[in-house]
Amino acid sequence: MNTNKQFTDRFDWVLGFLLLLFLIVSLMAISSAQTTGQYGMNFIPRQLFWYIVGMVIIAMTMFLEPEQYKKMAWIIYGIGLVPLIVLWILPDTLSFVEARNGAQSWFHLPGIGSIQPAEFMKTFYILGVARLIVKHHENYPLKTIKSDLLLLAKIGGLFIVPFVLIMQQSDLGTGLVFIAITAALVIVAGISWKIILPIVGSVAALGGSLIWMALNMQDFIVNTLGFSPYQLARIYSWLDPYSYASNEGLHLISSLNAIGSGEIFGKGYGGREVYVPENHTDFIFAVIGEEYGFIGASLVIVLYFVLIYHLTKITLQLKDPFSTYVAAGIIAMITFHVFENIGMTIQLLPITGIPLPFISYGGSSLMGNMLALGLIFSMKFHHKTYMFGNQDDD
């Protein structure tokens, strides 16, 4: 009886309820999206299946305490690199290696479907960087510019390997997620702004230069810098989608038309009229905007805001530095996913193929995000244990 009471007190029911709401939104949006019949299959049972698998992942992740993840962090990071290296080495002619839109990022497993290892590597990377930051602060308790530069170099070393492997897959979207995670952890780690600000300025200048070269020096950026024509086409279609209406700009134009036609209140469930490619995955927000209008789309954004707020609240309650860094990295990952996905559907940002967390159809993305939330569940669950223990000792 006492054990059950302790579990109910320590389990994060608010986060569990938010996941239930995301499940409902996801199933409703996917159910409506697939009525176009562009894929000829029912995605609802599979999405529900992946959600069940995700719940199992959360339960398994909660079983271990944060201290155990801290001890295994670098091993987990190394294990996560293995499938990325395999994808890099193996040719896409093999039956279990799958390439989409120029990105060789998936393993095809018979009876299961496609698995994208990079989705799991995001969380593994967060664990590795969090462990590195904690270890560095233990070794260098006196913070100086020199120690901050050393920490930045260490983080850069941990970042460059998965980033290069992912960029070898021509997966720019996932690469940007790793950059966002790294930036957040660098800030949370307490590295001096005297170091951060020049880096931010340099990155902004580099990004602007790349966009300028993409528009004016196409041959150089493809032949010398290694960017693919497919990636450049996404930039062109973002800036001027109507000039590429029959090819790369089709997704964005269709998305803008769908969201705009929804107006304030939308057309209602099943009332879609605009055809949007990939509307059950990357462009699921266009379905929500068309059917439920500005009101429905805003409610979805508010739901994400509540999720981020709740995760931030948990992070501020954590006393263990490792758990704090992990939680901060997860918040950055989810926030960037939401901002980029919604931004690309309304032409605020370029199209990068990033799914909308917990709503878009896709097993790898959903399981990867569930793994990340499983760590949050674990930290909250075992953090309560420590609090009760301290109270008993007093």
C-alpha positions as CSV (number, residue, x, y, z in Angstrom):
1,M,0.0,0.0,0.0
2,N,2.8,2.4,1.0
3,T,4.8,1.5,-2.2
4,N,1.8,2.2,-4.4
5,K,1.3,5.5,-2.7
6,Q,5.0,6.4,-3.2
7,F,4.8,5.6,-6.9
8,T,1.7,7.7,-7.4
9,D,3.3,10.6,-5.7
10,R,6.6,10.3,-7.6
11,F,5.3,9.7,-11.1
12,D,4.9,12.8,-13.2
13,W,1.2,12.6,-14.0
14,V,1.2,16.0,-15.6
15,L,3.7,14.9,-18.2
16,G,1.8,11.7,-18.7
17,F,-1.4,13.6,-19.3
18,L,0.4,15.9,-21.8
19,L,1.5,12.8,-23.8
20,L,-2.1,11.6,-23.8
21,L,-3.2,14.9,-25.3
22,F,-0.4,14.6,-27.9
23,L,-1.6,11.1,-28.8
24,I,-5.1,12.3,-29.3
25,V,-4.0,15.2,-31.5
26,S,-1.6,12.9,-33.5
27,L,-4.3,10.3,-34.2
28,M,-6.8,12.9,-35.2
29,A,-4.4,14.7,-37.5
30,I,-3.0,11.6,-39.1
31,S,-6.5,10.1,-39.5
32,S,-7.5,13.2,-41.5
33,A,-4.2,13.5,-43.4
34,Q,-4.5,10.0,-44.8
35,T,-7.9,10.5,-46.4
36,T,-6.1,11.8,-49.5
37,G,-5.2,8.2,-50.2
38,Q,-1.7,9.2,-51.4
39,Y,-0.1,6.2,-49.6
40,G,-2.9,3.7,-49.8
41,M,-2.6,2.5,-46.2
42,N,-3.9,3.2,-42.7
43,F,-1.3,4.8,-40.5
44,I,-3.4,5.0,-37.3
45,P,-2.7,1.4,-36.1
46,R,1.1,1.9,-36.7
47,Q,1.2,5.2,-34.9
48,L,-0.7,3.8,-32.0
49,F,1.7,0.9,-32.0
50,W,4.7,3.2,-31.9
51,Y,3.1,5.1,-29.0
52,I,2.7,1.9,-27.1
53,V,6.3,1.0,-27.8
54,G,7.2,4.5,-26.6
55,M,5.4,4.0,-23.4
56,V,7.4,0.8,-22.9
57,I,10.6,2.7,-23.5
58,I,9.6,5.3,-20.9
59,A,8.8,2.6,-18.4
60,M,12.2,0.9,-19.0
61,T,14.1,4.2,-18.9
62,M,12.4,5.1,-15.6
63,F,13.8,1.9,-14.1
64,L,17.3,3.3,-13.9
65,E,18.3,6.2,-11.7
66,P,20.1,9.3,-13.2
67,E,23.3,8.3,-11.5
68,Q,23.4,5.1,-13.5
69,Y,22.9,7.0,-16.7
70,K,25.7,9.2,-15.6
71,K,28.1,6.3,-15.2
72,M,27.1,4.8,-18.6
73,A,26.8,8.0,-20.6
74,W,29.9,7.7,-22.6
75,I,29.3,4.0,-23.3
76,I,25.8,4.9,-24.5
77,Y,27.2,7.6,-26.7
78,G,29.7,5.2,-28.2
79,I,27.0,2.6,-28.9
80,G,24.9,5.3,-30.6
81,L,27.7,6.0,-33.0
82,V,27.9,2.4,-34.3
83,P,24.8,2.4,-36.5
84,L,25.7,5.8,-37.9
85,I,29.1,4.5,-38.9
86,V,27.5,1.4,-40.4
87,L,25.2,3.6,-42.5
88,W,28.2,5.6,-43.7
89,I,30.2,2.5,-44.7
90,L,27.5,0.4,-46.2
91,P,26.2,1.1,-49.7
92,D,22.5,2.0,-50.2
93,T,22.2,-0.9,-52.6
94,L,21.8,-3.3,-49.7
95,S,18.2,-4.3,-48.9
96,F,18.3,-3.2,-45.2
97,V,19.8,0.3,-46.0
98,E,17.2,2.8,-47.1
99,A,17.7,6.2,-48.7
100,R,15.1,8.9,-49.0
101,N,15.4,12.2,-50.8
102,G,19.2,11.8,-51.0
103,A,19.6,11.0,-47.3
104,Q,20.9,7.5,-46.5
105,S,19.7,7.6,-42.9
106,W,17.5,4.5,-42.4
107,F,17.7,0.8,-41.7
108,H,14.8,-1.2,-43.2
109,L,13.9,-4.0,-40.8
110,P,11.4,-6.6,-42.2
111,G,8.2,-6.7,-40.2
112,I,9.1,-3.5,-38.3
113,G,9.7,-0.8,-40.8
114,S,12.3,1.9,-41.2
115,I,14.5,2.9,-38.2
116,Q,16.5,6.1,-38.2
117,P,19.4,5.8,-35.7
118,A,20.1,9.5,-35.7
119,E,16.8,10.1,-33.8
120,F,18.1,8.0,-30.9
121,M,21.6,9.5,-31.2
122,K,20.3,12.9,-30.2
123,T,19.5,11.7,-26.7
124,F,22.7,9.6,-26.5
125,Y,24.6,12.7,-27.4
126,I,22.9,14.8,-24.7
127,L,23.9,12.2,-22.1
128,G,27.5,12.2,-23.3
129,V,27.8,16.0,-23.3
130,A,26.1,16.2,-19.9
131,R,28.6,13.7,-18.4
132,L,31.5,15.6,-20.0
133,I,30.4,18.9,-18.5
134,V,30.0,17.5,-15.0
135,K,33.4,15.8,-15.2
136,H,35.0,19.0,-16.4
137,H,33.6,21.0,-13.6
138,E,34.8,18.4,-11.1
139,N,38.3,18.7,-12.5
140,Y,38.3,22.5,-12.8
141,P,36.3,23.9,-9.9
142,L,37.9,27.3,-10.5
143,K,36.2,28.8,-13.6
144,T,38.6,30.7,-15.9
145,I,38.6,31.7,-19.6
146,K,41.2,29.0,-20.2
147,S,39.1,26.3,-18.5
148,D,36.0,27.4,-20.5
149,L,38.0,27.2,-23.7
150,L,39.1,23.7,-22.8
151,L,35.5,22.7,-22.0
152,L,34.3,24.2,-25.3
153,A,37.0,22.2,-27.1
154,K,35.9,19.0,-25.4
155,I,32.2,19.6,-26.3
156,G,33.3,20.3,-29.9
157,G,35.2,17.0,-30.0
158,L,32.1,15.1,-28.8
159,F,29.9,17.0,-31.3
160,I,32.0,16.7,-34.4
161,V,31.8,12.9,-34.8
162,P,28.0,12.4,-34.9
163,F,27.6,15.7,-36.8
164,V,30.0,14.7,-39.6
165,L,28.4,11.2,-39.8
166,I,24.9,12.7,-40.1
167,M,26.0,15.3,-42.6
168,Q,27.5,12.4,-44.6
169,Q,23.9,11.2,-44.8
170,S,22.8,14.6,-46.3
171,D,20.5,15.0,-43.3
172,L,20.8,18.8,-42.8
173,G,17.7,18.9,-40.5
174,T,19.1,16.5,-38.0
175,G,22.5,18.2,-38.1
176,L,20.8,21.5,-37.2
177,V,19.2,19.8,-34.2
178,F,22.6,18.7,-33.0
179,I,23.8,22.3,-33.3
180,A,20.8,23.6,-31.3
181,I,21.4,21.0,-28.6
182,T,25.1,21.9,-28.4
183,A,24.4,25.6,-28.2
184,A,22.0,25.2,-25.4
185,L,24.4,23.0,-23.4
186,V,27.3,25.4,-23.9
187,I,25.1,28.2,-22.4
188,V,23.9,26.1,-19.5
189,A,27.4,24.9,-18.8
190,G,28.3,28.4,-17.8
191,I,30.9,29.1,-20.5
192,S,31.8,32.8,-20.5
193,W,29.9,35.1,-22.8
194,K,33.2,36.6,-23.8
195,I,33.7,33.3,-25.6
196,I,30.1,32.6,-26.7
197,L,29.4,36.0,-28.3
198,P,32.3,36.0,-30.8
199,I,31.3,32.4,-31.8
200,V,27.6,33.4,-32.3
201,G,28.7,36.3,-34.4
202,S,31.0,34.1,-36.5
203,V,28.3,31.5,-37.0
204,A,25.8,34.2,-38.0
205,A,28.3,35.6,-40.5
206,L,29.1,32.1,-41.8
207,G,25.4,31.3,-42.2
208,G,24.8,34.5,-44.1
209,S,27.8,33.9,-46.3
210,L,26.6,30.4,-47.1
211,I,23.1,31.7,-48.1
212,W,24.8,34.4,-50.3
213,M,27.0,31.8,-51.9
214,A,24.1,29.4,-52.4
215,L,22.4,32.2,-54.4
216,N,25.4,33.5,-56.3
217,M,28.1,30.8,-56.3
218,Q,26.3,27.6,-56.8
219,D,29.1,25.7,-58.4
220,F,31.6,26.6,-55.7
221,I,29.3,25.6,-52.8
222,V,28.4,22.2,-54.5
223,N,31.9,21.2,-55.8
224,T,34.1,22.7,-53.1
225,L,32.0,22.8,-49.9
226,G,30.2,19.5,-50.7
227,F,26.6,20.7,-50.5
228,S,24.2,18.7,-52.6
229,P,22.0,20.3,-55.3
230,Y,19.0,18.9,-53.3
231,Q,20.0,21.0,-50.3
232,L,20.4,24.1,-52.4
233,A,17.1,23.6,-54.0
234,R,15.5,23.7,-50.6
235,I,17.0,27.2,-50.0
236,Y,15.8,28.5,-53.4
237,S,12.3,27.1,-52.9
238,W,12.2,28.6,-49.5
239,L,13.0,32.1,-50.7
240,D,10.9,32.0,-53.9
241,P,8.7,28.9,-53.8
242,Y,6.5,30.0,-56.7
243,S,9.5,29.9,-59.1
244,Y,9.8,26.2,-58.2
245,A,6.1,25.4,-58.0
246,S,6.4,22.2,-60.0
247,N,9.3,20.7,-58.0
248,E,10.9,21.8,-54.7
249,G,8.5,24.6,-54.0
250,L,5.4,22.4,-54.2
251,H,5.5,21.4,-50.5
252,L,5.7,25.0,-49.2
253,I,3.1,26.4,-51.6
254,S,0.7,23.6,-50.7
255,S,1.3,24.1,-47.0
256,L,0.8,27.9,-47.2
257,N,-2.4,27.4,-49.2
258,A,-3.7,24.8,-46.7
259,I,-3.0,26.8,-43.6
260,G,-4.2,30.1,-45.2
261,S,-7.5,28.5,-46.3
262,G,-8.2,27.4,-42.8
263,E,-8.6,31.0,-41.7
264,I,-9.8,31.5,-38.1
265,F,-11.9,28.4,-37.3
266,G,-10.9,26.0,-40.0
267,K,-12.9,23.7,-42.2
268,G,-13.6,21.1,-39.6
269,Y,-12.5,17.5,-39.3
270,G,-12.2,15.8,-42.7
271,G,-12.9,19.1,-44.5
272,R,-9.5,19.4,-46.2
273,E,-9.4,20.6,-49.8
274,V,-5.7,21.3,-50.4
275,Y,-3.4,18.5,-51.3
276,V,-0.2,18.6,-49.3
277,P,2.6,16.0,-49.9
278,E,3.9,14.3,-46.8
279,N,1.0,15.7,-44.9
280,H,1.0,12.9,-42.3
281,T,4.7,13.4,-41.4
282,D,6.7,16.6,-41.9
283,F,3.7,18.7,-42.9
284,I,1.1,17.5,-40.4
285,F,0.8,21.1,-39.1
286,A,-0.6,22.1,-42.4
287,V,-3.5,19.6,-41.9
288,I,-4.1,21.0,-38.4
289,G,-4.1,24.6,-39.7
290,E,-6.5,23.9,-42.6
291,E,-9.0,21.8,-40.6
292,Y,-9.0,23.7,-37.3
293,G,-7.8,27.1,-38.4
294,F,-5.9,29.7,-36.4
295,I,-7.6,28.6,-33.2
296,G,-6.7,25.0,-33.6
297,A,-3.2,25.6,-34.7
298,S,-2.7,28.0,-31.8
299,L,-4.0,25.4,-29.3
300,V,-1.4,23.0,-30.6
301,I,1.3,25.6,-30.1
302,V,0.0,26.3,-26.6
303,L,0.2,22.6,-25.9
304,Y,3.9,22.6,-26.8
305,F,4.4,25.7,-24.7
306,V,2.9,23.9,-21.7
307,L,5.1,20.9,-22.3
308,I,8.3,23.1,-22.5
309,Y,7.2,25.1,-19.4
310,H,6.6,21.9,-17.5
311,L,10.0,20.4,-18.5
312,T,11.7,23.7,-17.6
313,K,9.9,23.6,-14.2
314,I,11.2,20.1,-13.6
315,T,14.7,21.2,-14.6
316,L,14.8,24.0,-12.1
317,Q,13.8,21.6,-9.3
318,L,16.6,19.1,-10.0
319,K,19.6,19.3,-7.7
320,D,21.9,17.0,-9.6
321,P,24.0,18.9,-12.2
322,F,24.1,15.9,-14.6
323,S,20.3,15.7,-14.6
324,T,20.0,19.4,-15.1
325,Y,22.2,19.4,-18.2
326,V,20.4,16.4,-19.6
327,A,17.0,18.0,-19.1
328,A,18.3,21.3,-20.6
329,G,19.5,19.4,-23.7
330,I,16.1,17.6,-24.1
331,I,14.3,20.9,-23.8
332,A,16.5,22.4,-26.5
333,M,16.0,19.4,-28.8
334,I,12.2,19.5,-28.5
335,T,11.9,23.3,-28.8
336,F,14.1,23.4,-31.9
337,H,12.0,20.6,-33.5
338,V,8.8,22.5,-32.9
339,F,10.1,25.8,-34.0
340,E,11.7,24.5,-37.1
341,N,8.8,22.3,-38.2
342,I,6.1,24.9,-37.7
343,G,8.4,27.6,-39.1
344,M,9.0,25.6,-42.3
345,T,5.3,25.1,-43.0
346,I,4.7,28.9,-42.9
347,Q,7.9,29.9,-44.8
348,L,9.5,31.3,-41.7
349,L,12.4,28.8,-42.0
350,P,13.7,26.6,-44.8
351,I,12.3,23.1,-45.3
352,T,14.6,20.6,-43.6
353,G,12.4,17.5,-43.2
354,I,12.1,17.7,-39.4
355,P,9.0,16.1,-38.0
356,L,6.6,17.7,-35.5
357,P,7.4,16.0,-32.1
358,F,4.7,13.6,-30.8
359,I,2.3,14.4,-33.6
360,S,3.9,13.6,-36.9
361,Y,3.7,9.9,-38.0
362,G,7.0,8.1,-37.6
363,G,8.3,5.4,-35.4
364,S,11.9,6.5,-35.1
365,S,11.1,10.1,-34.2
366,L,8.4,9.1,-31.7
367,M,10.5,6.5,-30.0
368,G,13.5,8.9,-29.9
369,N,11.4,11.6,-28.2
370,M,9.9,9.1,-25.9
371,L,13.4,7.9,-24.9
372,A,14.2,11.6,-24.1
373,L,11.1,12.0,-22.0
374,G,11.8,8.7,-20.3
375,L,14.9,10.3,-18.9
376,I,12.8,13.3,-17.6
377,F,10.4,10.8,-16.0
378,S,13.4,9.0,-14.4
379,M,14.9,12.2,-13.0
380,K,11.6,13.4,-11.6
381,F,10.7,10.0,-10.2
382,H,14.0,9.4,-8.5
383,H,14.4,13.0,-7.5
384,K,11.3,12.5,-5.3
385,T,12.9,9.5,-3.8
386,Y,15.9,11.6,-2.7
387,M,13.7,14.3,-1.3
388,F,11.7,11.8,0.8
389,G,15.0,10.2,1.9
390,N,16.3,13.6,3.1
391,Q,13.1,14.3,5.0
392,D,13.3,11.0,6.7
393,D,16.9,11.6,7.7
394,D,16.0,14.9,9.2
